[in-house]
Structures are given as C-alpha cells and as structure tokens.
Amino acid sequence: MNSKDTGDRTEAAVLSALLDRGYSVSVPFGDNDPYDLVVDRSGSFIRVQCKTAWRNKPETIRFNTHSQTTTDGEYTETTYQGAVDAFAVRFSEGDTMFWIPVEQATKQKMELRFDGEIGHPSINWAAEYTFDEQLPSA
C-alpha cells in the first residue's frame, strides 16, 4: 500500500469515528487545504489534519506533525501551526484513535508513549490523547 492509500484509509476511519459519535463533518474539496476535515461542534468549527501513526519502539508510536512536499524538484517541510486546530491520529494496531490539539503537538514528529517506568514532564502519554467518545474542549 502506498502512502496516499494509507492516508486515505486513515482519513476515512477518522471521518467514520466522528460521524459515529454524532459530529457533523465537512470534507474540503480538493487537496490544497492544510486540513483534511472540518468538524462542526455546535457552530464552532475545528480544522483537523488526519495522520497515521507507526510503531516507533515497543512502547511508543510516532506520527509526522509537518507536511512534506516536493515541487519542481525542491523538497519543503511545513508545520501546521496556525493552519489546523487539531490532529486526529490513527494507529492501525487495535484501530486506536488519538486527538491532539495543534498547540500541544511538537513541530516535526510526535511520539506517544503507551507505558513505561519513566516519569518525565516531556513525555506524551497516549492515554491522555485517546479519542474515545467526545472531543476535548476547545
């Protein structure tokens, strides 16, 4: 499966999860917006970038928090700060979803840790971002 197929599957899974939870979701036309979905939460609109996480280590997963493009042979990376409100992250093992407000995300890649004996303030614990039933307050 190529990266476009993987991204499409993640976006479809996130869309389905949001609809299952009763949210109204819009899909922007085309591929030129920095966000994949727009969630209407009682008249408040949330721009969402969908990301696919991969196993980084036995106890962590990782996902990109930047966009990578090549135009006319030139590679560029762009962060999503100011362009989206949240990341909806799908980890295919167990089909787990995470919701990370963009201001809580790192600027290149972000790791979520499932368990460990480490107690450090810079650790992003997966349990704190798990998307179960309701979106966190804006």
Beta strands, then each sheet from edge to edge (+ up, - down):
strand 1: 24-26
strand 2: 37-41
strand 3: 44-57
strand 4: 60-64
strand 5: 66-71
strand 6: 74-79
strand 7: 86-91
strand 8: 96-101
strand 9: 109-113
sheet 1: 1+ 2- 3+ 4- 9+
sheet 2: 1+ 2- 3+ 7+ 8-
sheet 3: 5+ 6-
end
